[in-house]
Amino acid sequence: MQEITETITYNDRLATLYLGLGNAVYALTKVDGRIQREESDTVERILVSLPQGHLALQAFSVLDSCDVPVEAAYAFAMRRFSDNRKALSEALKKQFVALLLQVAEAHDSMSTKEQEFIKRFRRDLRRF
């Protein structure tokens, strides 16, 4: 087991973090019931501009097509962040929170559920 762990590179960890981000973004967009068109467009626009964003976007798309429950997607994201905390820098945490804020603000106003979700996300990220 130790040999396997040692061969995991920083880029592998970063890729896994972006898979987690895709799950977190999906959970955010779904937390108030359904994914709104403005949110979906914003997710795509932002994620394609990030170095590993295509992985997050693929995760988002798969979760959306399978209609995965919000809590399942969120739990998966937190496991990815926990398992790869060595690559989860403070700058990356801030980037992920800022991205969620952009997505939540994509339509008219941020819902209470979205505000609570982002507050929870920020608090949970601090643990890592």
TATAGI-V660922 format. One record per residue. N is the residue number from 1. PSI is psi in radians with two decimals (999 if undefined). D_CENTER is the distance of its C-alpha to the mean C-alpha in Angstrom with 1 decimal. Layout:
n;psi;d_center
N;PSI;D_CENTER
N;PSI;D_CENTER
This chain:
n;psi;d_center
1;-0.69;27.7
2;-0.66;28.0
3;-0.73;28.7
4;-0.81;25.5
5;-0.69;23.4
6;-0.41;25.4
7;-0.08;24.8
8;2.12;21.0
9;2.96;20.5
10;-0.73;18.2
11;-0.63;17.0
12;-0.77;16.3
13;-0.73;14.3
14;-0.74;12.3
15;-0.73;11.8
16;-0.64;10.6
17;-0.68;8.1
18;-0.53;6.8
19;-0.73;7.1
20;-0.70;5.1
21;-0.74;2.1
22;-0.67;4.1
23;-0.74;4.8
24;-0.73;3.2
25;-0.75;4.3
26;-0.84;7.1
27;-0.73;8.0
28;-0.83;8.4
29;-0.40;10.4
30;-0.22;12.3
31;-0.52;13.1
32;0.38;16.2
33;-0.98;17.6
34;2.76;16.8
35;2.13;14.7
36;2.62;16.9
37;-0.75;18.0
38;-0.68;17.3
39;-0.82;13.6
40;-0.77;13.5
41;-0.73;15.6
42;-0.74;13.6
43;-0.88;10.3
44;-0.82;12.7
45;-0.77;14.6
46;-0.84;12.0
47;-0.63;10.2
48;-0.32;13.7
49;-0.14;14.8
50;2.64;12.6
51;-0.77;14.2
52;0.32;11.8
53;-0.50;10.1
54;-0.57;12.2
55;-0.74;10.5
56;-0.71;7.1
57;-0.69;9.5
58;-0.77;11.6
59;-0.79;9.2
60;-0.82;8.5
61;-0.74;12.3
62;-0.80;13.4
63;-0.73;11.8
64;-0.77;13.3
65;-0.46;16.6
66;-0.07;16.8
67;0.90;16.1
68;2.42;14.1
69;2.56;14.5
70;-0.88;11.8
71;-0.60;12.7
72;-0.76;12.6
73;-0.74;9.0
74;-0.77;8.1
75;-0.71;10.8
76;-0.78;9.7
77;-0.82;6.4
78;-0.63;9.0
79;-0.71;11.5
80;-0.75;9.8
81;-0.74;9.5
82;-0.82;13.0
83;-0.39;14.5
84;0.56;13.6
85;-0.40;14.2
86;-0.52;17.0
87;-0.08;14.8
88;1.44;12.4
89;2.90;14.7
90;-0.67;15.2
91;-0.71;14.7
92;-0.69;11.3
93;-0.80;10.3
94;-0.69;12.0
95;-0.75;10.5
96;-0.75;6.9
97;-0.77;8.8
98;-0.68;11.0
99;-0.79;8.6
100;-0.69;7.7
101;-0.74;11.5
102;-0.75;12.4
103;-0.79;10.9
104;-0.53;12.5
105;0.12;15.6
106;-0.51;15.9
107;-3.02;18.5
108;-1.00;21.5
109;2.70;20.2
110;2.25;17.3
111;2.84;18.1
112;-0.71;18.9
113;-0.68;16.3
114;-0.71;13.5
115;-0.79;15.2
116;-0.69;15.3
117;-0.83;11.7
118;-0.66;10.8
119;-0.79;13.8
120;-0.77;12.8
121;-0.83;9.3
122;-0.79;11.5
123;-0.78;14.2
124;-0.64;12.4
125;-0.56;11.1
126;-0.43;14.8
127;-0.34;15.9
128;999;14.7
